[in-house]
């Protein structure tokens, strides 16, 4: 599992879901976590066509199993303005946690998605994601991923 402070994009200036996907994919490539940004964008879009990854409450968890990454990776970004996402509550998204896993890593994919989704029902966790510093966000997400979250 790869989640470092470099996986936090901070606040990004985007206007569409596709732009969000592009920025996440570009960061994965720039960190050496993936090789082909366009392949990742395509994988995100295919997954989104199956069902929206808009969790509700302004948060989305776009995720993909892709041949372009060699190990599970989590990325985080806040959006400078809300972006339409077809979320389950009909509201736009302003906070994004992305999960990328190798194609064969089904159990790891489900574990990461489940761990993060369960934590999103805790208001204090959501508050950190929405308003915390990058260090606070890193500690919160890293705690969930490592199983040390309170």
N, CA, C and O atoms as a GROMACS GRO file, in nm:
protein
  600
    1UNK      N    1   0.085  -0.118   0.000
    1UNK     CA    2   0.000   0.000   0.000
    1UNK      C    3   0.088   0.123   0.000
    1UNK      O    4   0.180   0.136   0.081
    2UNK      N    5   0.060   0.211  -0.091
    2UNK     CA    6   0.140   0.332  -0.099
    2UNK      C    7   0.053   0.454  -0.074
    2UNK      O    8  -0.032   0.488  -0.156
    3UNK      N    9   0.075   0.520   0.040
    3UNK     CA   10   0.012   0.647   0.069
    3UNK      C   11   0.114   0.731   0.144
    3UNK      O   12   0.147   0.703   0.259
    4UNK      N   13   0.162   0.834   0.078
    4UNK     CA   14   0.259   0.926   0.138
    4UNK      C   15   0.203   1.067   0.128
    4UNK      O   16   0.099   1.090   0.067
    5UNK      N   17   0.272   1.160   0.189
    5UNK     CA   18   0.228   1.299   0.180
    5UNK      C   19   0.225   1.347   0.034
    5UNK      O   20   0.148   1.436  -0.001
    6UNK      N   21   0.308   1.288  -0.050
    6UNK     CA   22   0.308   1.323  -0.192
    6UNK      C   23   0.181   1.281  -0.265
    6UNK      O   24   0.153   1.331  -0.374
    7UNK      N   25   0.105   1.191  -0.205
    7UNK     CA   26  -0.020   1.145  -0.264
    7UNK      C   27  -0.134   1.243  -0.239
    7UNK      O   28  -0.246   1.224  -0.288
    8UNK      N   29  -0.107   1.348  -0.161
    8UNK     CA   30  -0.206   1.451  -0.134
    8UNK      C   31  -0.184   1.566  -0.231
    8UNK      O   32  -0.079   1.630  -0.229
    9UNK      N   33  -0.283   1.591  -0.316
    9UNK     CA   34  -0.270   1.694  -0.418
    9UNK      C   35  -0.303   1.833  -0.364
    9UNK      O   36  -0.279   1.932  -0.434
   10UNK      N   37  -0.357   1.843  -0.244
   10UNK     CA   38  -0.401   1.973  -0.192
   10UNK      C   39  -0.529   2.013  -0.262
   10UNK      O   40  -0.609   1.927  -0.300
   11UNK      N   41  -0.549   2.143  -0.279
   11UNK     CA   42  -0.668   2.193  -0.347
   11UNK      C   43  -0.636   2.213  -0.495
   11UNK      O   44  -0.542   2.284  -0.530
   12UNK      N   45  -0.714   2.148  -0.579
   12UNK     CA   46  -0.690   2.157  -0.723
   12UNK      C   47  -0.802   2.236  -0.791
   12UNK      O   48  -0.918   2.227  -0.751
   13UNK      N   49  -0.766   2.311  -0.892
   13UNK     CA   50  -0.860   2.396  -0.964
   13UNK      C   51  -0.910   2.320  -1.086
   13UNK      O   52  -0.843   2.314  -1.189
   14UNK      N   53  -1.028   2.262  -1.073
   14UNK     CA   54  -1.089   2.182  -1.181
   14UNK      C   55  -1.236   2.220  -1.192
   14UNK      O   56  -1.295   2.274  -1.099
   15UNK      N   57  -1.294   2.189  -1.307
   15UNK     CA   58  -1.435   2.221  -1.328
   15UNK      C   59  -1.520   2.099  -1.361
   15UNK      O   60  -1.643   2.105  -1.353
   16UNK      N   61  -1.455   1.987  -1.398
   16UNK     CA   62  -1.530   1.868  -1.438
   16UNK      C   63  -1.473   1.743  -1.372
   16UNK      O   64  -1.359   1.742  -1.324
   17UNK      N   65  -1.554   1.641  -1.370
   17UNK     CA   66  -1.510   1.512  -1.318
   17UNK      C   67  -1.390   1.460  -1.398
   17UNK      O   68  -1.295   1.407  -1.340
   18UNK      N   69  -1.394   1.475  -1.528
   18UNK     CA   70  -1.283   1.427  -1.610
   18UNK      C   71  -1.152   1.499  -1.574
   18UNK      O   72  -1.046   1.437  -1.571
   19UNK      N   73  -1.161   1.629  -1.547
   19UNK     CA   74  -1.041   1.702  -1.506
   19UNK      C   75  -0.987   1.648  -1.373
   19UNK      O   76  -0.866   1.642  -1.353
   20UNK      N   77  -1.076   1.611  -1.283
   20UNK     CA   78  -1.034   1.550  -1.156
   20UNK      C   79  -0.957   1.422  -1.186
   20UNK      O   80  -0.848   1.400  -1.134
   21UNK      N   81  -1.015   1.337  -1.270
   21UNK     CA   82  -0.949   1.211  -1.306
   21UNK      C   83  -0.812   1.236  -1.368
   21UNK      O   84  -0.716   1.167  -1.337
   22UNK      N   85  -0.804   1.336  -1.456
   22UNK     CA   86  -0.676   1.367  -1.520
   22UNK      C   87  -0.570   1.409  -1.418
   22UNK      O   88  -0.456   1.365  -1.425
   23UNK      N   89  -0.608   1.494  -1.324
   23UNK     CA   90  -0.512   1.542  -1.224
   23UNK      C   91  -0.466   1.428  -1.133
   23UNK      O   92  -0.348   1.419  -1.100
   24UNK      N   93  -0.560   1.342  -1.093
   24UNK     CA   94  -0.522   1.227  -1.010
   24UNK      C   95  -0.427   1.135  -1.086
   24UNK      O   96  -0.325   1.092  -1.032
   25UNK      N   97  -0.460   1.106  -1.211
   25UNK     CA   98  -0.377   1.017  -1.293
   25UNK      C   99  -0.239   1.078  -1.317
   25UNK      O  100  -0.138   1.007  -1.310
   26UNK      N  101  -0.235   1.208  -1.344
   26UNK     CA  102  -0.106   1.274  -1.364
   26UNK      C  103  -0.019   1.266  -1.239
   26UNK      O  104   0.102   1.247  -1.248
   27UNK      N  105  -0.081   1.281  -1.121
   27UNK     CA  106  -0.004   1.272  -0.997
   27UNK      C  107   0.050   1.130  -0.979
   27UNK      O  108   0.165   1.111  -0.940
   28UNK      N  109  -0.034   1.029  -1.008
   28UNK     CA  110   0.012   0.891  -0.995
   28UNK      C  111   0.134   0.866  -1.085
   28UNK      O  112   0.229   0.800  -1.044
   29UNK      N  113   0.130   0.919  -1.207
   29UNK     CA  114   0.243   0.903  -1.300
   29UNK      C  115   0.364   0.981  -1.250
   29UNK      O  116   0.475   0.928  -1.251
   30UNK      N  117   0.344   1.104  -1.205
   30UNK     CA  118   0.458   1.186  -1.161
   30UNK      C  119   0.527   1.126  -1.039
   30UNK      O  120   0.646   1.148  -1.018
   31UNK      N  121   0.453   1.052  -0.957
   31UNK     CA  122   0.512   0.986  -0.840
   31UNK      C  123   0.574   0.851  -0.874
   31UNK      O  124   0.632   0.785  -0.788
   32UNK      N  125   0.562   0.810  -1.002
   32UNK     CA  126   0.617   0.681  -1.042
   32UNK      C  127   0.530   0.563  -1.002
   32UNK      O  128   0.576   0.449  -1.001
   33UNK      N  129   0.404   0.591  -0.968
   33UNK     CA  130   0.312   0.486  -0.925
   33UNK      C  131   0.240   0.422  -1.043
   33UNK      O  132   0.185   0.313  -1.032
   34UNK      N  133   0.242   0.492  -1.156
   34UNK     CA  134   0.174   0.445  -1.277
   34UNK      C  135   0.253   0.496  -1.397
   34UNK      O  136   0.342   0.581  -1.384
   35UNK      N  137   0.219   0.444  -1.515
   35UNK     CA  138   0.294   0.479  -1.635
   35UNK      C  139   0.214   0.557  -1.738
   35UNK      O  140   0.270   0.638  -1.812
   36UNK      N  141   0.083   0.534  -1.743
   36UNK     CA  142   0.001   0.589  -1.850
   36UNK      C  143  -0.120   0.661  -1.791
   36UNK      O  144  -0.219   0.597  -1.755
   37UNK      N  145  -0.113   0.793  -1.782
   37UNK     CA  146  -0.221   0.870  -1.722
   37UNK      C  147  -0.352   0.850  -1.797
   37UNK      O  148  -0.458   0.839  -1.735
   38UNK      N  149  -0.347   0.845  -1.930
   38UNK     CA  150  -0.471   0.831  -2.007
   38UNK      C  151  -0.537   0.695  -1.982
   38UNK      O  152  -0.660   0.686  -1.982
   39UNK      N  153  -0.458   0.591  -1.961
   39UNK     CA  154  -0.515   0.460  -1.929
   39UNK      C  155  -0.588   0.465  -1.795
   39UNK      O  156  -0.695   0.406  -1.780
   40UNK      N  157  -0.531   0.536  -1.699
   40UNK     CA  158  -0.596   0.547  -1.569
   40UNK      C  159  -0.724   0.628  -1.580
   40UNK      O  160  -0.826   0.591  -1.523
   41UNK      N  161  -0.720   0.739  -1.654
   41UNK     CA  162  -0.841   0.819  -1.675
   41UNK      C  163  -0.950   0.732  -1.738
   41UNK      O  164  -1.065   0.736  -1.695
   42UNK      N  165  -0.913   0.654  -1.837
   42UNK     CA  166  -1.009   0.564  -1.903
   42UNK      C  167  -1.067   0.464  -1.802
   42UNK      O  168  -1.187   0.438  -1.803
   43UNK      N  169  -0.982   0.408  -1.715
   43UNK     CA  170  -1.028   0.313  -1.614
   43UNK      C  171  -1.123   0.380  -1.514
   43UNK      O  172  -1.225   0.322  -1.477
   44UNK      N  173  -1.090   0.502  -1.471
   44UNK     CA  174  -1.180   0.576  -1.381
   44UNK      C  175  -1.317   0.594  -1.447
   44UNK      O  176  -1.420   0.570  -1.384
   45UNK      N  177  -1.317   0.637  -1.573
   45UNK     CA  178  -1.442   0.664  -1.643
   45UNK      C  179  -1.525   0.537  -1.661
   45UNK      O  180  -1.648   0.540  -1.646
   46UNK      N  181  -1.459   0.427  -1.694
   46UNK     CA  182  -1.531   0.300  -1.709
   46UNK      C  183  -1.596   0.260  -1.576
   46UNK      O  184  -1.710   0.214  -1.574
   47UNK      N  185  -1.522   0.277  -1.468
   47UNK     CA  186  -1.577   0.243  -1.337
   47UNK      C  187  -1.695   0.333  -1.304
   47UNK      O  188  -1.796   0.287  -1.249
   48UNK      N  189  -1.684   0.459  -1.336
   48UNK     CA  190  -1.790   0.556  -1.306
   48UNK      C  191  -1.916   0.525  -1.386
   48UNK      O  192  -2.027   0.552  -1.339
   49UNK      N  193  -1.901   0.469  -1.506
   49UNK     CA  194  -2.016   0.432  -1.588
   49UNK      C  195  -2.094   0.316  -1.525
   49UNK      O  196  -2.215   0.305  -1.543
   50UNK      N  197  -2.024   0.229  -1.451
   50UNK     CA  198  -2.091   0.118  -1.383
   50UNK      C  199  -2.182   0.170  -1.272
   50UNK      O  200  -2.296   0.126  -1.260
   51UNK      N  201  -2.132   0.261  -1.192
   51UNK     CA  202  -2.207   0.323  -1.083
   51UNK      C  203  -2.126   0.440  -1.031
   51UNK      O  204  -2.003   0.436  -1.030
   52UNK      N  205  -2.195   0.544  -0.989
   52UNK     CA  206  -2.125   0.662  -0.940
   52UNK      C  207  -2.043   0.629  -0.816
   52UNK      O  208  -2.084   0.550  -0.731
   53UNK      N  209  -1.926   0.691  -0.807
   53UNK     CA  210  -1.842   0.677  -0.688
   53UNK      C  211  -1.863   0.794  -0.593
   53UNK      O  212  -1.789   0.810  -0.496
   54UNK      N  213  -1.966   0.877  -0.623
   54UNK     CA  214  -2.001   0.986  -0.533
   54UNK      C  215  -2.068   0.930  -0.409
   54UNK      O  216  -2.181   0.882  -0.414
   55UNK      N  217  -1.996   0.936  -0.298
   55UNK     CA  218  -2.040   0.874  -0.173
   55UNK      C  219  -2.153   0.952  -0.108
   55UNK      O  220  -2.233   0.895  -0.033
   56UNK      N  221  -2.160   1.081  -0.134
   56UNK     CA  222  -2.256   1.168  -0.068
   56UNK      C  223  -2.182   1.262   0.026
   56UNK      O  224  -2.066   1.239   0.061
   57UNK      N  225  -2.250   1.369   0.065
   57UNK     CA  226  -2.189   1.465   0.155
   57UNK      C  227  -2.071   1.539   0.094
   57UNK      O  228  -1.986   1.590   0.167
   58UNK      N  229  -2.065   1.546  -0.039
   58UNK     CA  230  -1.958   1.618  -0.105
   58UNK      C  231  -1.830   1.539  -0.124
   58UNK      O  232  -1.727   1.595  -0.161
   59UNK      N  233  -1.835   1.407  -0.098
   59UNK     CA  234  -1.715   1.323  -0.107
   59UNK      C  235  -1.734   1.215  -0.213
   59UNK      O  236  -1.841   1.156  -0.225
   60UNK      N  237  -1.628   1.191  -0.290
   60UNK     CA  238  -1.628   1.082  -0.388
   60UNK      C  239  -1.506   0.994  -0.363
   60UNK      O  240  -1.402   1.042  -0.317
   61UNK      N  241  -1.521   0.866  -0.393
   61UNK     CA  242  -1.410   0.771  -0.384
   61UNK      C  243  -1.394   0.702  -0.519
   61UNK      O  244  -1.426   0.584  -0.532
   62UNK      N  245  -1.344   0.775  -0.620
   62UNK     CA  246  -1.321   0.708  -0.748
   62UNK      C  247  -1.215   0.599  -0.730
   62UNK      O  248  -1.110   0.621  -0.669
   63UNK      N  249  -1.244   0.484  -0.783
   63UNK     CA  250  -1.152   0.372  -0.766
   63UNK      C  251  -1.148   0.287  -0.892
   63UNK      O  252  -1.244   0.282  -0.970
   64UNK      N  253  -1.033   0.222  -0.909
   64UNK     CA  254  -1.016   0.142  -1.029
   64UNK      C  255  -0.916   0.031  -1.006
   64UNK      O  256  -0.816   0.047  -0.937
   65UNK      N  257  -0.946  -0.081  -1.068
   65UNK     CA  258  -0.847  -0.188  -1.080
   65UNK      C  259  -0.787  -0.170  -1.219
   65UNK      O  260  -0.859  -0.169  -1.318
   66UNK      N  261  -0.656  -0.156  -1.224
   66UNK     CA  262  -0.593  -0.122  -1.352
   66UNK      C  263  -0.460  -0.195  -1.368
   66UNK      O  264  -0.389  -0.220  -1.270
   67UNK      N  265  -0.428  -0.228  -1.490
   67UNK     CA  266  -0.299  -0.291  -1.520
   67UNK      C  267  -0.185  -0.190  -1.511
   67UNK      O  268  -0.068  -0.228  -1.517
   68UNK      N  269  -0.218  -0.063  -1.497
   68UNK     CA  270  -0.115   0.041  -1.503
   68UNK      C  271  -0.046   0.069  -1.369
   68UNK      O  272   0.054   0.141  -1.366
   69UNK      N  273  -0.096   0.014  -1.260
   69UNK     CA  274  -0.028   0.031  -1.130
   69UNK      C  275   0.021  -0.104  -1.081
   69UNK      O  276  -0.041  -0.208  -1.109
   70UNK      N  277   0.132  -0.103  -1.009
   70UNK     CA  278   0.189  -0.229  -0.962
   70UNK      C  279   0.157  -0.256  -0.816
   70UNK      O  280   0.171  -0.370  -0.770
   71UNK      N  281   0.115  -0.154  -0.742
   71UNK     CA  282   0.078  -0.175  -0.603
   71UNK      C  283  -0.037  -0.081  -0.567
   71UNK      O  284  -0.053   0.024  -0.629
   72UNK      N  285  -0.117  -0.120  -0.468
   72UNK     CA  286  -0.230  -0.035  -0.429
   72UNK      C  287  -0.184   0.105  -0.390
   72UNK      O  288  -0.083   0.122  -0.321
   73UNK      N  289  -0.259   0.203  -0.433
   73UNK     CA  290  -0.224   0.343  -0.412
   73UNK      C  291  -0.350   0.422  -0.378
   73UNK      O  292  -0.457   0.399  -0.435
   74UNK      N  293  -0.337   0.515  -0.286
   74UNK     CA  294  -0.446   0.606  -0.250
   74UNK      C  295  -0.399   0.749  -0.276
   74UNK      O  296  -0.287   0.785  -0.240
   75UNK      N  297  -0.486   0.829  -0.337
   75UNK     CA  298  -0.458   0.970  -0.365
   75UNK      C  299  -0.571   1.054  -0.304
   75UNK      O  300  -0.683   1.007  -0.291
   76UNK      N  301  -0.540   1.178  -0.268
   76UNK     CA  302  -0.640   1.266  -0.206
   76UNK      C  303  -0.633   1.404  -0.269
   76UNK      O  304  -0.524   1.454  -0.298
   77UNK      N  305  -0.750   1.465  -0.291
   77UNK     CA  306  -0.755   1.604  -0.340
   77UNK      C  307  -0.882   1.672  -0.291
   77UNK      O  308  -0.987   1.609  -0.275
   78UNK      N  309  -0.869   1.801  -0.269
   78UNK     CA  310  -0.986   1.886  -0.250
   78UNK      C  311  -1.003   1.965  -0.379
   78UNK      O  312  -0.906   1.997  -0.447
   79UNK      N  313  -1.128   1.995  -0.411
   79UNK     CA  314  -1.156   2.068  -0.534
   79UNK      C  315  -1.185   2.214  -0.500
   79UNK      O  316  -1.253   2.243  -0.402
   80UNK      N  317  -1.133   2.305  -0.581
   80UNK     CA  318  -1.149   2.448  -0.554
   80UNK      C  319  -1.295   2.491  -0.561
   80UNK      O  320  -1.334   2.591  -0.501
   81UNK      N  321  -1.374   2.416  -0.636
   81UNK     CA  322  -1.518   2.440  -0.644
   81UNK      C  323  -1.587   2.305  -0.659
   81UNK      O  324  -1.528   2.211  -0.712
   82UNK      N  325  -1.712   2.295  -0.613
   82UNK     CA  326  -1.783   2.167  -0.625
   82UNK      C  327  -1.797   2.125  -0.772
   82UNK      O  328  -1.818   2.209  -0.860
   83UNK      N  329  -1.786   1.995  -0.795
   83UNK     CA  330  -1.796   1.938  -0.930
   83UNK      C  331  -1.911   1.837  -0.932
   83UNK      O  332  -1.924   1.755  -0.842
   84UNK      N  333  -1.993   1.845  -1.036
   84UNK     CA  334  -2.104   1.752  -1.052
   84UNK      C  335  -2.050   1.609  -1.063
   84UNK      O  336  -1.955   1.585  -1.136
   85UNK      N  337  -2.112   1.515  -0.989
   85UNK     CA  338  -2.057   1.379  -0.982
   85UNK      C  339  -2.165   1.271  -0.992
   85UNK      O  340  -2.131   1.153  -0.993
   86UNK      N  341  -2.292   1.307  -0.999
   86UNK     CA  342  -2.399   1.208  -0.997
   86UNK      C  343  -2.394   1.126  -0.868
   86UNK      O  344  -2.412   1.004  -0.870
   87UNK      N  345  -2.368   1.194  -0.757
   87UNK     CA  346  -2.356   1.129  -0.626
   87UNK      C  347  -2.489   1.072  -0.579
   87UNK      O  348  -2.595   1.109  -0.629
   88UNK      N  349  -2.482   0.982  -0.483
   88UNK     CA  350  -2.604   0.917  -0.434
   88UNK      C  351  -2.700   1.016  -0.370
   88UNK      O  352  -2.821   0.991  -0.368
   89UNK      N  353  -2.649   1.128  -0.316
   89UNK     CA  354  -2.737   1.228  -0.257
   89UNK      C  355  -2.767   1.343  -0.354
   89UNK      O  356  -2.833   1.440  -0.316
   90UNK      N  357  -2.719   1.332  -0.479
   90UNK     CA  358  -2.746   1.434  -0.579
   90UNK      C  359  -2.662   1.560  -0.565
   90UNK      O  360  -2.679   1.653  -0.644
   91UNK      N  361  -2.574   1.565  -0.467
   91UNK     CA  362  -2.493   1.685  -0.443
   91UNK      C  363  -2.358   1.674  -0.512
   91UNK      O  364  -2.305   1.564  -0.531
   92UNK      N  365  -2.301   1.789  -0.551
   92UNK     CA  366  -2.168   1.787  -0.613
   92UNK      C  367  -2.060   1.748  -0.513
   92UNK      O  368  -2.083   1.746  -0.392
   93UNK      N  369  -1.943   1.719  -0.565
   93UNK     CA  370  -1.830   1.670  -0.486
   93UNK      C  371  -1.726   1.780  -0.472
   93UNK      O  372  -1.700   1.856  -0.566
   94UNK      N  373  -1.665   1.786  -0.353
   94UNK     CA  374  -1.555   1.880  -0.333
   94UNK      C  375  -1.433   1.814  -0.269
   94UNK      O  376  -1.328   1.876  -0.257
   95UNK      N  377  -1.448   1.688  -0.227
   95UNK     CA  378  -1.337   1.613  -0.166
   95UNK      C  379  -1.329   1.476  -0.232
   95UNK      O  380  -1.430   1.408  -0.247
   96UNK      N  381  -1.207   1.436  -0.271
   96UNK     CA  382  -1.189   1.312  -0.346
   96UNK      C  383  -1.078   1.227  -0.283
   96UNK      O  384  -0.967   1.275  -0.260
   97UNK      N  385  -1.112   1.101  -0.256
   97UNK     CA  386  -1.013   1.001  -0.216
   97UNK      C  387  -1.014   0.895  -0.325
   97UNK      O  388  -1.116   0.831  -0.347
   98UNK      N  389  -0.903   0.876  -0.392
   98UNK     CA  390  -0.896   0.781  -0.503
   98UNK      C  391  -0.818   0.657  -0.462
   98UNK      O  392  -0.717   0.664  -0.393
   99UNK      N  393  -0.868   0.543  -0.507
   99UNK     CA  394  -0.800   0.415  -0.484
   99UNK      C  395  -0.765   0.355  -0.620
   99UNK      O  396  -0.852   0.337  -0.705
  100UNK      N  397  -0.638   0.324  -0.639
  100UNK     CA  398  -0.593   0.253  -0.759
  100UNK      C  399  -0.525   0.125  -0.713
  100UNK      O  400  -0.434   0.128  -0.630
  101UNK      N  401  -0.568   0.012  -0.767
  101UNK     CA  402  -0.506  -0.116  -0.733
  101UNK      C  403  -0.477  -0.194  -0.860
  101UNK      O  404  -0.543  -0.174  -0.962
  102UNK      N  405  -0.377  -0.283  -0.854
  102UNK     CA  406  -0.350  -0.369  -0.970
  102UNK      C  407  -0.473  -0.454  -1.004
  102UNK      O  408  -0.553  -0.486  -0.916
  103UNK      N  409  -0.487  -0.490  -1.129
  103UNK     CA  410  -0.604  -0.563  -1.176
  103UNK      C  411  -0.638  -0.687  -1.094
  103UNK      O  412  -0.755  -0.715  -1.072
  104UNK      N  413  -0.539  -0.761  -1.049
  104UNK     CA  414  -0.567  -0.884  -0.977
  104UNK      C  415  -0.589  -0.869  -0.828
  104UNK      O  416  -0.611  -0.969  -0.759
  105UNK      N  417  -0.584  -0.747  -0.776
  105UNK     CA  418  -0.587  -0.726  -0.631
  105UNK      C  419  -0.729  -0.702  -0.580
  105UNK      O  420  -0.755  -0.601  -0.515
  106UNK      N  421  -0.819  -0.795  -0.608
  106UNK     CA  422  -0.959  -0.777  -0.571
  106UNK      C  423  -0.980  -0.761  -0.422
  106UNK      O  424  -1.054  -0.672  -0.379
  107UNK      N  425  -0.918  -0.846  -0.341
  107UNK     CA  426  -0.941  -0.838  -0.196
  107UNK      C  427  -0.885  -0.710  -0.138
  107UNK      O  428  -0.947  -0.651  -0.049
  108UNK      N  429  -0.769  -0.665  -0.185
  108UNK     CA  430  -0.712  -0.539  -0.136
  108UNK      C  431  -0.799  -0.421  -0.178
  108UNK      O  432  -0.818  -0.327  -0.100
  109UNK      N  433  -0.851  -0.425  -0.298
  109UNK     CA  434  -0.940  -0.321  -0.348
  109UNK      C  435  -1.062  -0.308  -0.256
  109UNK      O  436  -1.097  -0.198  -0.214
  110UNK      N  437  -1.124  -0.421  -0.225
  110UNK     CA  438  -1.243  -0.420  -0.140
  110UNK      C  439  -1.209  -0.377   0.003
  110UNK      O  440  -1.286  -0.306   0.066
  111UNK      N  441  -1.094  -0.420   0.054
  111UNK     CA  442  -1.054  -0.382   0.190
  111UNK      C  443  -1.035  -0.231   0.201
  111UNK      O  444  -1.084  -0.169   0.296
  112UNK      N  445  -0.965  -0.172   0.105
  112UNK     CA  446  -0.942  -0.028   0.108
  112UNK      C  447  -1.073   0.050   0.096
  112UNK      O  448  -1.098   0.143   0.171
  113UNK      N  449  -1.155   0.010   0.001
  113UNK     CA  450  -1.282   0.078  -0.021
  113UNK      C  451  -1.371   0.067   0.103
  113UNK      O  452  -1.433   0.165   0.144
  114UNK      N  453  -1.376  -0.051   0.161
  114UNK     CA  454  -1.457  -0.073   0.280
  114UNK      C  455  -1.407   0.008   0.399
  114UNK      O  456  -1.486   0.071   0.469
  115UNK      N  457  -1.277   0.007   0.422
  115UNK     CA  458  -1.219   0.082   0.535
  115UNK      C  459  -1.248   0.230   0.524
  115UNK      O  460  -1.290   0.294   0.621
  116UNK      N  461  -1.227   0.286   0.406
  116UNK     CA  462  -1.250   0.429   0.388
  116UNK      C  463  -1.399   0.463   0.394
  116UNK      O  464  -1.437   0.562   0.455
  117UNK      N  465  -1.482   0.382   0.332
  117UNK     CA  466  -1.627   0.407   0.332
  117UNK      C  467  -1.684   0.404   0.473
  117UNK      O  468  -1.765   0.490   0.509
  118UNK      N  469  -1.642   0.307   0.553
  118UNK     CA  470  -1.690   0.298   0.692
  118UNK      C  471  -1.652   0.422   0.771
  118UNK      O  472  -1.730   0.469   0.854
  119UNK      N  473  -1.535   0.474   0.747
  119UNK     CA  474  -1.487   0.590   0.823
  119UNK      C  475  -1.563   0.717   0.784
  119UNK      O  476  -1.570   0.812   0.862
  120UNK      N  477  -1.620   0.721   0.664
  120UNK     CA  478  -1.690   0.840   0.617
  120UNK      C  479  -1.822   0.866   0.690
  120UNK      O  480  -1.883   0.970   0.669
  121UNK      N  481  -1.866   0.775   0.773
  121UNK     CA  482  -1.986   0.800   0.853
  121UNK      C  483  -1.951   0.872   0.983
  121UNK      O  484  -2.040   0.910   1.058
  122UNK      N  485  -1.823   0.892   1.010
  122UNK     CA  486  -1.777   0.962   1.131
  122UNK      C  487  -1.755   1.109   1.099
  122UNK      O  488  -1.665   1.143   1.022
  123UNK      N  489  -1.836   1.198   1.158
  123UNK     CA  490  -1.827   1.341   1.127
  123UNK      C  491  -1.688   1.401   1.149
  123UNK      O  492  -1.646   1.489   1.074
  124UNK      N  493  -1.616   1.355   1.251
  124UNK     CA  494  -1.484   1.413   1.278
  124UNK      C  495  -1.385   1.378   1.166
  124UNK      O  496  -1.299   1.460   1.133
  125UNK      N  497  -1.396   1.259   1.108
  125UNK     CA  498  -1.310   1.220   0.996
  125UNK      C  499  -1.343   1.305   0.873
  125UNK      O  500  -1.253   1.356   0.806
  126UNK      N  501  -1.472   1.320   0.845
  126UNK     CA  502  -1.516   1.399   0.730
  126UNK      C  503  -1.471   1.545   0.746
  126UNK      O  504  -1.430   1.608   0.649
  127UNK      N  505  -1.480   1.598   0.868
  127UNK     CA  506  -1.437   1.735   0.894
  127UNK      C  507  -1.289   1.754   0.861
  127UNK      O  508  -1.251   1.855   0.802
  128UNK      N  509  -1.206   1.657   0.899
  128UNK     CA  510  -1.064   1.665   0.866
  128UNK      C  511  -1.043   1.662   0.715
  128UNK      O  512  -0.964   1.739   0.662
  129UNK      N  513  -1.114   1.572   0.646
  129UNK     CA  514  -1.100   1.565   0.501
  129UNK      C  515  -1.139   1.697   0.435
  129UNK      O  516  -1.073   1.743   0.342
  130UNK      N  517  -1.247   1.757   0.484
  130UNK     CA  518  -1.299   1.878   0.422
  130UNK      C  519  -1.222   2.005   0.458
  130UNK      O  520  -1.211   2.096   0.376
  131UNK      N  521  -1.167   2.010   0.580
  131UNK     CA  522  -1.110   2.137   0.626
  131UNK      C  523  -0.973   2.127   0.690
  131UNK      O  524  -0.912   2.229   0.720
  132UNK      N  525  -0.923   2.006   0.712
  132UNK     CA  526  -0.795   1.990   0.780
  132UNK      C  527  -0.676   2.029   0.694
  132UNK      O  528  -0.687   2.044   0.572
  133UNK      N  529  -0.562   2.045   0.760
  133UNK     CA  530  -0.438   2.071   0.688
  133UNK      C  531  -0.397   1.943   0.614
  133UNK      O  532  -0.450   1.836   0.641
  134UNK      N  533  -0.304   1.955   0.522
  134UNK     CA  534  -0.255   1.836   0.452
  134UNK      C  535  -0.198   1.735   0.550
  134UNK      O  536  -0.217   1.614   0.532
  135UNK      N  537  -0.128   1.781   0.655
  135UNK     CA  538  -0.074   1.689   0.756
  135UNK      C  539  -0.185   1.618   0.831
  135UNK      O  540  -0.175   1.498   0.856
  136UNK      N  541  -0.292   1.690   0.866
  136UNK     CA  542  -0.405   1.627   0.936
  136UNK      C  543  -0.473   1.525   0.846
  136UNK      O  544  -0.510   1.417   0.891
  137UNK      N  545  -0.489   1.559   0.719
  137UNK     CA  546  -0.549   1.466   0.623
  137UNK      C  547  -0.462   1.341   0.610
  137UNK      O  548  -0.512   1.229   0.611
  138UNK      N  549  -0.331   1.362   0.598
  138UNK     CA  550  -0.241   1.247   0.586
  138UNK      C  551  -0.255   1.156   0.708
  138UNK      O  552  -0.271   1.034   0.692
  139UNK      N  553  -0.250   1.212   0.827
  139UNK     CA  554  -0.260   1.131   0.949
  139UNK      C  555  -0.393   1.057   0.956
  139UNK      O  556  -0.397   0.940   0.993
  140UNK      N  557  -0.502   1.123   0.919
  140UNK     CA  558  -0.634   1.061   0.925
  140UNK      C  559  -0.646   0.944   0.827
  140UNK      O  560  -0.689   0.836   0.864
  141UNK      N  561  -0.607   0.967   0.701
  141UNK     CA  562  -0.618   0.860   0.601
  141UNK      C  563  -0.518   0.749   0.630
  141UNK      O  564  -0.553   0.632   0.620
  142UNK      N  565  -0.396   0.785   0.664
  142UNK     CA  566  -0.296   0.684   0.697
  142UNK      C  567  -0.342   0.598   0.814
  142UNK      O  568  -0.318   0.478   0.816
  143UNK      N  569  -0.407   0.660   0.912
  143UNK     CA  570  -0.459   0.585   1.026
  143UNK      C  571  -0.562   0.482   0.983
  143UNK      O  572  -0.562   0.369   1.033
  144UNK      N  573  -0.650   0.520   0.892
  144UNK     CA  574  -0.751   0.426   0.842
  144UNK      C  575  -0.684   0.313   0.764
  144UNK      O  576  -0.716   0.196   0.784
  145UNK      N  577  -0.591   0.348   0.677
  145UNK     CA  578  -0.527   0.248   0.591
  145UNK      C  579  -0.440   0.151   0.670
  145UNK      O  580  -0.428   0.034   0.634
  146UNK      N  581  -0.380   0.200   0.778
  146UNK     CA  582  -0.293   0.114   0.858
  146UNK      C  583  -0.369   0.043   0.970
  146UNK      O  584  -0.312  -0.038   1.043
  147UNK      N  585  -0.498   0.074   0.982
  147UNK     CA  586  -0.579   0.011   1.086
  147UNK      C  587  -0.563   0.074   1.222
  147UNK      O  588  -0.605   0.016   1.322
  148UNK      N  589  -0.503   0.193   1.229
  148UNK     CA  590  -0.480   0.260   1.357
  148UNK      C  591  -0.575   0.376   1.382
  148UNK      O  592  -0.552   0.455   1.473
  149UNK      N  593  -0.680   0.386   1.303
  149UNK     CA  594  -0.773   0.498   1.321
  149UNK      C  595  -0.856   0.477   1.446
  149UNK      O  596  -0.895   0.364   1.479
  150UNK      N  597  -0.884   0.586   1.515
  150UNK     CA  598  -0.966   0.575   1.636
  150UNK      C  599  -1.113   0.576   1.602
  150UNK      O  600  -1.197   0.567   1.691
   0.00000   0.00000   0.00000
